Amino acid sequence: MTSAAAAQTWRGNGSMKLSFHGAARSVTGSCHLVEAAGRRILVDCGMIQGSRDLEEENATAFGFEPHAIDIVLLTHAHLDHCGRLPLLVKRGFRGEIIATEATRDLARLVLFDAAHLQEEDTRRRQRGAHRRGVDEVEMPLFTLLDVFDTLDRFGRRAEYGATIELAPGLRVRFFDAGHILGSASVLIEIDQGDEPRRVLFSGDLGNAGRPLLAPPSAPAEADIVVMESTYGDRRHRPYAASVEELCEAIAATFRRGGNVIIPTFALERAQEILFALRQGIEQSRLPPSMAVFLDSPLAIGATEIFRRHPRLYSAEVAALFAHHRDPFSFAGLHFVREAADSIAINRVTGGAVIMAGSGMCTGGRVRHHLRHNLWRPEASIVFVGFAANGTLARRIIDGARQVDLFGEAISVRAQIHTINGFSAHADQQELIDWRGRIAGVEKTFLVHGEETVMSVLAEKLPGPVEMPYQHQAFAL
Ligand SMILES: [Zn+2]
């Protein structure tokens, strides 16, 4: 079915409409719309990420009128969930954005960073066009000013478990999704006859057993569940085994005299890896004075925000904070903010761990570090997160012998490791268990997964399961 045909799909005679405008049979761009009780509520408004072609879709129409949206419920601060909010505001949204306090703090950082990248990218393309003598005026998707306007739209702060009234007969509750700091699943309740109708959006669900956050929680009951399916077809290695694998990869690389490059997502993953390295050093599995460069202003900013929310962590990490010990710090750690200091790392040819973004290597400082290390057989590249189709990270993981970086062909001779136990996402069994804890479900909608992966999970879930197409709408 084409998405145009899908947009016409309309079933049931319910008084609620649910439609999907992102992460439909794909992983990024989360954006779902609930229309009920005379209100239009958007759950997330994320950026589409991946190849250049995919990213160009961000500039197309949303599939609804931004000015007609009353409320946005933001599940968490990852760019693929909050990244189109400034565009929504730019195109006319004047309602309220509701999120947890940590999500608000992190989204602020993420959106300013995204606007900065958009503006830089546009300037670069304009310079290129100018050199070619083409008179082409490209506009960024949004600017820093749009981000300021977006921050003005953040209203009430959600607390886990507390009910927020959205309109008469319409409420929402946030549940800890255990995915990144401040992340939530949201349960929308609509008064209808004797019993309310309840629609639960999982947001992104965490991988239980990681040290920083609590495992995902869920309400006991819901009528409709919209859930993510990123890792719907596979199991993760246990966390402890993943830390072991990371320490071994680092030790072996240092013995060969190389550097370890870790393409790092700035939120959560960077802090988890810092925590794991700190543990490895404490347990004498890694050299005590090992040099670690966190070469990402965004990850550094996020780490500072993480330190501001000590009450959101697991008991083990909360105890460290209570004893004034920083879970994200150790002797050899260097925070690299300035570009000149980042370039200086190029002179380090061995014995260092270099963490830099972006996690999927689609941009950012990590591409420079790959250019300087990918061709060295003594170096290692350690992937610790999801790599979407079409990204440089995925090409390297899939065994490319040569990649293009800054117009130069670079041979891949470094050791390539993928360690998925650090994933911030639930694996197949955890997704099945989470869904299994919710009673009374009439229908489950799968989003936020690649189509083939989603189909595998759909087979394993109870009851009717839908895999909506982009812009498909359902009357419930
Ligand atoms: Zn996420």
Residues whose N, C-alpha, C, O or C-beta is under 5 A from the ligand:
A	BS01	ZN	H78 D204
